[in-house]
Amino acid sequence: MESISLLLGEALSPYQVTLTPSGVSGECLVTLKNAVGAIVVEREFSQAQLCDKRQLTDVVDGLHRDVLIAEGRLQPCVIAALRNAAQDKPVTLGH
């Protein structure tokens, strides 16, 4: 778990990342604090999400998005609009 904490710390720098065991099924609470020690984002993840490389990438992406929203740099409605636009795009192959 220590190596996952280090990976998250590197990926989410300059935020301080703390992993705390929580839940009866081995979940972990991931807390991101800013430079003055205030909690910016706090979310719970399963062990599987933190131990699988692909899922860990999704965790980092989600935490990064949550930080942007928490700091007012990205509005939730913008995320929804981007997702809808991505779903509506036709897929072109071989062009």
N, CA, C and O atoms as a MOPAC input file, in Angstrom:
PM7 MOZYME 1SCF
protein

 N      0.81900 1    -1.19000 1     0.00000 1
 C      0.00000 1     0.00000 1     0.00000 1
 C      0.86500 1     1.25600 1     0.00000 1
 O      0.45500 1     2.30200 1    -0.50300 1
 N      2.05900 1     1.14500 1     0.56600 1
 C      2.96200 1     2.29400 1     0.60500 1
 C      3.38000 1     2.72000 1    -0.79900 1
 O      3.48600 1     3.91500 1    -1.07800 1
 N      3.61900 1     1.75100 1    -1.68400 1
 C      4.01700 1     2.10000 1    -3.05200 1
 C      2.86400 1     2.78600 1    -3.78700 1
 O      3.10100 1     3.67600 1    -4.60300 1
 N      1.62400 1     2.38600 1    -3.51100 1
 C      0.47600 1     3.03900 1    -4.12600 1
 C      0.36500 1     4.46600 1    -3.61900 1
 O      0.04800 1     5.37400 1    -4.38700 1
 N      0.61700 1     4.66900 1    -2.35400 1
 C      0.59200 1     6.01000 1    -1.78100 1
 C      1.63900 1     6.89800 1    -2.44600 1
 O      1.37400 1     8.06500 1    -2.73500 1
 N      2.82200 1     6.35000 1    -2.68700 1
 C      3.87800 1     7.11500 1    -3.35700 1
 C      3.48700 1     7.44600 1    -4.79200 1
 O      3.70200 1     8.56700 1    -5.25200 1
 N      2.91500 1     6.47800 1    -5.49800 1
 C      2.47100 1     6.71900 1    -6.87700 1
 C      1.40100 1     7.80600 1    -6.92500 1
 O      1.45400 1     8.70200 1    -7.76700 1
 N      0.43500 1     7.72200 1    -6.02200 1
 C     -0.60500 1     8.74300 1    -5.97700 1
 C     -0.01700 1    10.10500 1    -5.63200 1
 O     -0.41900 1    11.12400 1    -6.19300 1
 N      0.93000 1    10.11500 1    -4.71100 1
 C      1.58000 1    11.36600 1    -4.32800 1
 C      2.29000 1    12.03000 1    -5.49800 1
 O      2.21400 1    13.24600 1    -5.67400 1
 N      2.98200 1    11.22200 1    -6.29600 1
 C      3.66000 1    11.75500 1    -7.48100 1
 C      2.66100 1    12.25400 1    -8.51600 1
 O      2.83100 1    13.33300 1    -9.08400 1
 N      1.62400 1    11.46600 1    -8.75500 1
 C      0.64900 1    11.80400 1    -9.79400 1
 C     -0.19500 1    13.01700 1    -9.42900 1
 O     -0.66000 1    13.74100 1   -10.30900 1
 N     -0.39500 1    13.24000 1    -8.14000 1
 C     -1.28900 1    14.31500 1    -7.71300 1
 C     -0.55700 1    15.45700 1    -7.01900 1
 O     -1.16700 1    16.25100 1    -6.30400 1
 N      0.74000 1    15.53200 1    -7.23100 1
 C      1.53600 1    16.62400 1    -6.67900 1
 C      0.97300 1    17.94500 1    -7.20600 1
 O      0.58200 1    17.99300 1    -8.37200 1
 N      0.91300 1    18.97200 1    -6.44800 1
 C      1.54400 1    19.27700 1    -5.16800 1
 C      0.69500 1    18.91800 1    -3.95300 1
 O      1.02200 1    19.33700 1    -2.84300 1
 N     -0.37700 1    18.16200 1    -4.12700 1
 C     -1.24900 1    17.80900 1    -3.00600 1
 C     -0.63300 1    16.69600 1    -2.17600 1
 O      0.02900 1    15.80000 1    -2.70000 1
 N     -0.86300 1    16.77000 1    -0.86600 1
 C     -0.41900 1    15.71900 1     0.03700 1
 C     -1.47500 1    14.62300 1     0.01200 1
 O     -2.65100 1    14.88400 1     0.26600 1
 N     -1.06200 1    13.40700 1    -0.29200 1
 C     -1.98400 1    12.28100 1    -0.39900 1
 C     -1.82000 1    11.36800 1     0.81000 1
 O     -0.70600 1    10.98600 1     1.17000 1
 N     -2.95100 1    11.02200 1     1.43300 1
 C     -2.94800 1    10.11300 1     2.56600 1
 C     -3.93000 1     8.98600 1     2.28600 1
 O     -5.06600 1     9.23200 1     1.88200 1
 N     -3.49000 1     7.74600 1     2.50200 1
 C     -4.36700 1     6.58000 1     2.39200 1
 C     -4.62900 1     6.05400 1     3.78900 1
 O     -3.69900 1     5.80500 1     4.55600 1
 N     -5.91300 1     5.88700 1     4.11600 1
 C     -6.30600 1     5.40100 1     5.42800 1
 C     -7.25600 1     4.22000 1     5.24600 1
 O     -8.24400 1     4.33400 1     4.52100 1
 N     -6.97400 1     3.08800 1     5.89200 1
 C     -7.91400 1     1.96700 1     5.80100 1
 C     -9.28900 1     2.37600 1     6.32200 1
 O     -9.40800 1     3.05300 1     7.34300 1
 N    -10.32300 1     1.95000 1     5.60000 1
 C    -11.68900 1     2.24600 1     6.04800 1
 C    -12.61300 1     1.17000 1     5.49800 1
 O    -12.36400 1     0.62900 1     4.42100 1
 N    -13.64400 1     0.86600 1     6.20500 1
 C    -14.59900 1    -0.12700 1     5.73900 1
 C    -14.18300 1    -1.53700 1     6.12400 1
 O    -13.01300 1    -1.80600 1     6.39400 1
 N    -15.16400 1    -2.43000 1     6.14200 1
 C    -14.91900 1    -3.80300 1     6.55000 1
 C    -14.38500 1    -4.67000 1     5.41900 1
 O    -13.87800 1    -5.76400 1     5.66400 1
 N    -14.49200 1    -4.19600 1     4.19900 1
 C    -14.03000 1    -4.97700 1     3.04300 1
 C    -12.66400 1    -4.52300 1     2.53900 1
 O    -12.27700 1    -4.85100 1     1.41700 1
 N    -11.93700 1    -3.77600 1     3.35400 1
 C    -10.59000 1    -3.35700 1     2.98300 1
 C    -10.52300 1    -2.11500 1     2.13200 1
 O     -9.50600 1    -1.87000 1     1.48400 1
 N    -11.57600 1    -1.32300 1     2.11300 1
 C    -11.54000 1    -0.08000 1     1.35700 1
 C    -10.50800 1     0.87400 1     1.95500 1
 O    -10.11100 1     0.75100 1     3.11400 1
 N    -10.08600 1     1.83700 1     1.11400 1
 C     -9.14300 1     2.85600 1     1.56900 1
 C     -9.72400 1     4.24000 1     1.31400 1
 O    -10.29600 1     4.50800 1     0.25700 1
 N     -9.56800 1     5.10200 1     2.29400 1
 C     -9.96200 1     6.49000 1     2.15400 1
 C     -8.75200 1     7.24900 1     1.65000 1
 O     -7.70000 1     7.24600 1     2.28900 1
 N     -8.89800 1     7.90500 1     0.50000 1
 C     -7.81900 1     8.70000 1    -0.07800 1
 C     -8.15000 1    10.16100 1     0.19800 1
 O     -9.21200 1    10.65300 1    -0.18300 1
 N     -7.22700 1    10.84500 1     0.86700 1
 C     -7.41300 1    12.25100 1     1.22200 1
 C     -6.33800 1    13.08500 1     0.55100 1
 O     -5.15100 1    12.77100 1     0.63700 1
 N     -6.75900 1    14.14800 1    -0.11400 1
 C     -5.83000 1    15.09400 1    -0.73200 1
 C     -5.91800 1    16.41200 1     0.02200 1
 O     -6.99800 1    16.97700 1     0.19600 1
 N     -4.75700 1    16.88900 1     0.46700 1
 C     -4.69700 1    18.16600 1     1.18900 1
 C     -3.83500 1    19.13900 1     0.40800 1
 O     -2.88600 1    18.74600 1    -0.27000 1
 N     -4.18100 1    20.42300 1     0.51500 1
 C     -3.38900 1    21.44900 1    -0.15700 1
 C     -2.18800 1    21.83900 1     0.70200 1
 O     -1.94000 1    21.22800 1     1.74200 1
 N     -1.45200 1    22.84500 1     0.27200 1
 C     -0.21100 1    23.23600 1     0.94200 1
 C     -0.42300 1    23.70000 1     2.38100 1
 O      0.48600 1    23.58900 1     3.20400 1
 N     -1.61600 1    24.21900 1     2.69500 1
 C     -1.86700 1    24.68800 1     4.06100 1
 C     -2.52600 1    23.61700 1     4.92300 1
 O     -2.86800 1    23.87000 1     6.07800 1
 N     -2.70700 1    22.40300 1     4.35700 1
 C     -3.23700 1    21.28600 1     5.12500 1
 C     -4.74800 1    21.13300 1     5.10100 1
 O     -5.30100 1    20.28800 1     5.80600 1
 N     -5.42100 1    21.94800 1     4.29200 1
 C     -6.87900 1    21.83400 1     4.18600 1
 C     -7.24200 1    20.69100 1     3.23800 1
 O     -6.60900 1    20.51600 1     2.19700 1
 N     -8.26200 1    19.91800 1     3.60300 1
 C     -8.71900 1    18.81700 1     2.75400 1
 C     -9.39300 1    19.39000 1     1.51700 1
 O    -10.32300 1    20.19100 1     1.61500 1
 N     -8.91000 1    18.96800 1     0.34800 1
 C     -9.47500 1    19.40900 1    -0.92800 1
 C    -10.44600 1    18.35400 1    -1.44200 1
 O    -11.54900 1    18.67700 1    -1.88200 1
 N    -10.02900 1    17.08300 1    -1.38300 1
 C    -10.85100 1    15.97300 1    -1.85500 1
 C    -10.63800 1    14.78400 1    -0.92900 1
 O     -9.52900 1    14.53400 1    -0.45700 1
 N    -11.72000 1    14.06000 1    -0.68100 1
 C    -11.63800 1    12.84800 1     0.12600 1
 C    -12.59800 1    11.83100 1    -0.49300 1
 O    -13.79800 1    12.08100 1    -0.60200 1
 N    -12.05200 1    10.68000 1    -0.89800 1
 C    -12.87700 1     9.65300 1    -1.53600 1
 C    -12.43400 1     8.27800 1    -1.08300 1
 O    -11.27700 1     8.06700 1    -0.71900 1
 N    -13.38000 1     7.34200 1    -1.11000 1
 C    -13.10100 1     5.96600 1    -0.71700 1
 C    -13.00800 1     5.09000 1    -1.95900 1
 O    -13.81300 1     5.21200 1    -2.88300 1
 N    -12.00400 1     4.19600 1    -1.96800 1
 C    -11.78900 1     3.28500 1    -3.09000 1
 C    -11.57900 1     1.87300 1    -2.56300 1
 O    -11.13100 1     1.67500 1    -1.43300 1
 N    -11.91000 1     0.89700 1    -3.39900 1
 C    -11.67300 1    -0.49800 1    -3.03300 1
 C    -10.20800 1    -0.84300 1    -3.26300 1
 O     -9.50000 1    -0.14500 1    -3.98900 1
 N     -9.76400 1    -1.92500 1    -2.63800 1
 C     -8.39500 1    -2.41000 1    -2.84100 1
 C     -8.15200 1    -2.72400 1    -4.31500 1
 O     -7.07800 1    -2.44400 1    -4.84800 1
 N     -9.15700 1    -3.31000 1    -4.97200 1
 C     -9.01400 1    -3.68100 1    -6.38700 1
 C     -8.73000 1    -2.46100 1    -7.24300 1
 O     -7.90700 1    -2.52800 1    -8.15600 1
 N     -9.39900 1    -1.34100 1    -6.96400 1
 C     -9.17800 1    -0.12700 1    -7.74400 1
 C     -7.75300 1     0.40200 1    -7.56200 1
 O     -7.17800 1     0.97400 1    -8.48800 1
 N     -7.19800 1     0.21400 1    -6.39800 1
 C     -5.86900 1     0.75200 1    -6.11500 1
 C     -4.74900 1    -0.19300 1    -6.52000 1
 O     -3.60900 1     0.24200 1    -6.68000 1
 N     -5.04800 1    -1.47000 1    -6.68800 1
 C     -4.00400 1    -2.44400 1    -6.99700 1
 C     -3.88200 1    -2.76700 1    -8.48400 1
 O     -2.85600 1    -3.29700 1    -8.91000 1
 N     -4.88500 1    -2.46600 1    -9.27000 1
 C     -4.86800 1    -2.73200 1   -10.70100 1
 C     -4.41100 1    -1.46200 1   -11.43500 1
 O     -4.95800 1    -0.38400 1   -11.20400 1
 N     -3.40500 1    -1.58700 1   -12.32300 1
 C     -2.83900 1    -0.41200 1   -12.99100 1
 C     -3.88000 1     0.38500 1   -13.76300 1
 O     -3.91300 1     1.61200 1   -13.67900 1
 N     -4.72300 1    -0.30200 1   -14.50800 1
 C     -5.74000 1     0.39600 1   -15.31000 1
 C     -6.72500 1     1.13200 1   -14.40500 1
 O     -7.07100 1     2.28600 1   -14.65800 1
 N     -7.16900 1     0.45500 1   -13.35400 1
 C     -8.11700 1     1.08900 1   -12.44200 1
 C     -7.46000 1     2.21500 1   -11.65400 1
 O     -8.10700 1     3.21400 1   -11.34200 1
 N     -6.18000 1     2.06000 1   -11.33200 1
 C     -5.46600 1     3.11300 1   -10.61300 1
 C     -5.35600 1     4.36500 1   -11.47100 1
 O     -5.43400 1     5.48200 1   -10.95900 1
 N     -5.17500 1     4.18200 1   -12.77300 1
 C     -5.15100 1     5.32400 1   -13.69200 1
 C     -6.49100 1     6.04500 1   -13.65000 1
 O     -6.53400 1     7.27500 1   -13.63700 1
 N     -7.58600 1     5.28600 1   -13.62800 1
 C     -8.91400 1     5.88600 1   -13.53100 1
 C     -9.09600 1     6.62500 1   -12.20700 1
 O     -9.71700 1     7.68700 1   -12.16300 1
 N     -8.55600 1     6.06300 1   -11.13600 1
 C     -8.62800 1     6.70600 1    -9.82600 1
 C     -7.92300 1     8.05600 1    -9.87700 1
 O     -8.47000 1     9.06100 1    -9.42300 1
 N     -6.71200 1     8.08200 1   -10.42800 1
 C     -5.94600 1     9.33000 1   -10.51600 1
 C     -6.68700 1    10.35200 1   -11.37400 1
 O     -6.79100 1    11.52100 1   -11.00000 1
 N     -7.20300 1     9.91400 1   -12.52300 1
 C     -7.95800 1    10.82300 1   -13.38500 1
 C     -9.16700 1    11.40100 1   -12.65300 1
 O     -9.44400 1    12.59700 1   -12.74300 1
 N     -9.88100 1    10.54400 1   -11.92900 1
 C    -11.04700 1    11.00500 1   -11.18200 1
 C    -10.68700 1    11.97800 1   -10.06900 1
 O    -11.37200 1    12.97900 1    -9.86100 1
 N     -9.61200 1    11.67600 1    -9.36000 1
 C     -9.17500 1    12.58500 1    -8.29400 1
 C     -8.71400 1    13.92200 1    -8.86000 1
 O     -8.99000 1    14.97300 1    -8.28100 1
 N     -8.01600 1    13.88500 1    -9.98700 1
 C     -7.57400 1    15.12300 1   -10.62200 1
 C     -8.78300 1    15.96800 1   -11.02800 1
 O     -8.80200 1    17.17900 1   -10.80700 1
 N     -9.78200 1    15.33000 1   -11.61800 1
 C    -11.01300 1    16.02800 1   -11.99700 1
 C    -11.69400 1    16.61200 1   -10.76300 1
 O    -12.14700 1    17.75600 1   -10.78800 1
 N    -11.76800 1    15.82600 1    -9.67600 1
 C    -12.40700 1    16.30100 1    -8.45400 1
 C    -11.68000 1    17.50300 1    -7.86300 1
 O    -12.31300 1    18.41000 1    -7.32100 1
 N    -10.35400 1    17.51100 1    -7.96500 1
 C     -9.57000 1    18.65800 1    -7.48200 1
 C     -9.91000 1    19.89500 1    -8.29900 1
 O    -10.11300 1    20.97400 1    -7.74200 1
 N     -9.97200 1    19.74100 1    -9.62200 1
 C    -10.30800 1    20.87800 1   -10.47700 1
 C    -11.69000 1    21.43600 1   -10.12800 1
 O    -11.88000 1    22.65100 1   -10.09000 1
 N    -12.63900 1    20.55500 1    -9.87900 1
 C    -13.99100 1    20.98700 1    -9.50300 1
 C    -13.97000 1    21.65700 1    -8.12700 1
 O    -14.56300 1    22.72000 1    -7.94400 1
 N    -13.28600 1    21.03300 1    -7.15800 1
 C    -13.23600 1    21.56800 1    -5.79400 1
 C    -12.60400 1    22.95200 1    -5.74900 1
 O    -12.98800 1    23.79100 1    -4.93500 1
 N    -11.64100 1    23.18400 1    -6.62300 1
 C    -10.96100 1    24.47700 1    -6.64400 1
 C    -11.64000 1    25.47300 1    -7.57500 1
 O    -11.15900 1    26.59300 1    -7.74600 1
 N    -12.75400 1    25.06800 1    -8.17600 1
 C    -13.49700 1    25.98000 1    -9.04200 1
 C    -12.87300 1    26.19400 1   -10.40300 1
 O    -13.22400 1    27.14300 1   -11.10400 1
 N    -11.94600 1    25.32100 1   -10.79000 1
 C    -11.29900 1    25.46300 1   -12.09900 1
 C    -12.01700 1    24.69400 1   -13.19100 1
 O    -11.68300 1    24.82900 1   -14.36800 1
 N    -13.00600 1    23.88600 1   -12.81300 1
 C    -13.78000 1    23.12200 1   -13.77700 1
 C    -15.17300 1    22.92900 1   -13.19600 1
 O    -15.32800 1    22.48500 1   -12.05800 1
 N    -16.17100 1    23.26300 1   -13.97800 1
 C    -17.55600 1    23.13500 1   -13.53200 1
 C    -18.08200 1    21.74600 1   -13.88500 1
 O    -17.79100 1    21.24400 1   -14.97100 1
 N    -18.84600 1    21.11600 1   -13.00000 1
 C    -19.39900 1    19.78600 1   -13.29400 1
 C    -20.18800 1    19.75400 1   -14.60100 1
 O    -20.18000 1    18.73500 1   -15.29300 1
 N    -20.86600 1    20.84400 1   -14.95500 1
 C    -21.64700 1    20.85800 1   -16.19400 1
 C    -20.74100 1    20.77800 1   -17.41900 1
 O    -21.15300 1    20.26400 1   -18.45900 1
 N    -19.51600 1    21.27900 1   -17.30600 1
 C    -18.56100 1    21.19300 1   -18.41600 1
 C    -18.16400 1    19.74300 1   -18.64300 1
 O    -18.05000 1    19.30400 1   -19.78700 1
 N    -17.95600 1    19.00400 1   -17.58000 1
 C    -17.61700 1    17.58900 1   -17.68600 1
 C    -18.74400 1    16.83500 1   -18.37500 1
 O    -18.50100 1    16.01900 1   -19.26500 1
 N    -19.97600 1    17.10900 1   -17.96200 1
 C    -21.12400 1    16.43400 1   -18.57800 1
 C    -21.20600 1    16.76900 1   -20.06600 1
 O    -21.49000 1    15.89100 1   -20.88100 1
 N    -20.96500 1    18.00500 1   -20.42200 1
 C    -21.00200 1    18.41300 1   -21.82900 1
 C    -19.90500 1    17.71800 1   -22.63000 1
 O    -20.14500 1    17.28300 1   -23.75600 1
 N    -18.70500 1    17.61000 1   -22.06200 1
 C    -17.60200 1    16.93700 1   -22.74900 1
 C    -17.90300 1    15.46100 1   -22.95100 1
 O    -17.61500 1    14.91000 1   -24.01400 1
 N    -18.47700 1    14.81900 1   -21.95000 1
 C    -18.83400 1    13.40400 1   -22.07100 1
 C    -19.88400 1    13.20100 1   -23.16100 1
 O    -19.77900 1    12.27900 1   -23.97000 1
 N    -20.89600 1    14.06600 1   -23.17700 1
 C    -21.94200 1    13.95200 1   -24.19400 1
 C    -21.37400 1    14.16300 1   -25.58400 1
 O    -21.74900 1    13.45700 1   -26.52000 1
 N    -20.47600 1    15.12400 1   -25.73100 1
 C    -19.86800 1    15.39100 1   -27.03200 1
 C    -19.03700 1    14.20100 1   -27.49200 1
 O    -19.04400 1    13.86000 1   -28.67500 1
 N    -18.32500 1    13.56900 1   -26.56900 1
 C    -17.49200 1    12.41600 1   -26.91700 1
 C    -18.36400 1    11.23200 1   -27.33800 1
 O    -17.98400 1    10.47400 1   -28.23000 1
 N    -19.50800 1    11.06800 1   -26.71600 1
 C    -20.40800 1     9.96300 1   -27.05200 1
 C    -21.08900 1    10.17300 1   -28.39300 1
 O    -21.41400 1     9.20300 1   -29.07800 1
 N    -21.31100 1    11.43100 1   -28.78100 1
 C    -22.02300 1    11.74300 1   -30.01700 1
 C    -21.12600 1    11.73800 1   -31.24200 1
 O    -21.62400 1    11.75500 1   -32.36700 1
 N    -19.79400 1    11.71600 1   -31.04700 1
 C    -18.86200 1    11.73500 1   -32.17700 1
 C    -18.92600 1    10.42100 1   -32.96400 1
 O    -18.91100 1     9.34000 1   -32.37600 1
 N    -18.99600 1    10.52000 1   -34.28800 1
 C    -18.93200 1     9.28500 1   -35.07600 1
 C    -17.51300 1     8.73900 1   -35.06800 1
 O    -16.54700 1     9.50200 1   -35.07700 1
 N    -17.39200 1     7.44300 1   -35.05100 1
 C    -16.08800 1     6.80500 1   -35.05100 1
 C    -15.65800 1     6.59600 1   -36.50300 1
 O    -16.38600 1     6.00300 1   -37.29900 1
 N    -14.45600 1     7.09600 1   -36.83300 1
 C    -13.93700 1     6.89400 1   -38.18200 1
 C    -12.74000 1     5.97900 1   -38.10300 1
 O    -11.83500 1     6.17400 1   -37.29200 1
 N    -12.75100 1     4.98000 1   -38.95500 1
 C    -11.66900 1     3.99900 1   -38.94500 1
 C    -10.87800 1     4.08300 1   -40.24200 1
 O    -11.45500 1     4.12600 1   -41.32900 1
 N     -9.55300 1     4.10600 1   -40.12200 1
 C     -8.67800 1     4.02800 1   -41.27700 1
 C     -8.62400 1     5.27600 1   -42.13700 1
 O     -8.22500 1     5.19400 1   -43.29900 1
 N     -9.01200 1     6.42900 1   -41.60800 1
 C     -8.98600 1     7.66800 1   -42.41300 1
 C     -7.93900 1     8.57800 1   -41.90100 1
 O     -7.75400 1     9.67000 1   -42.43700 1

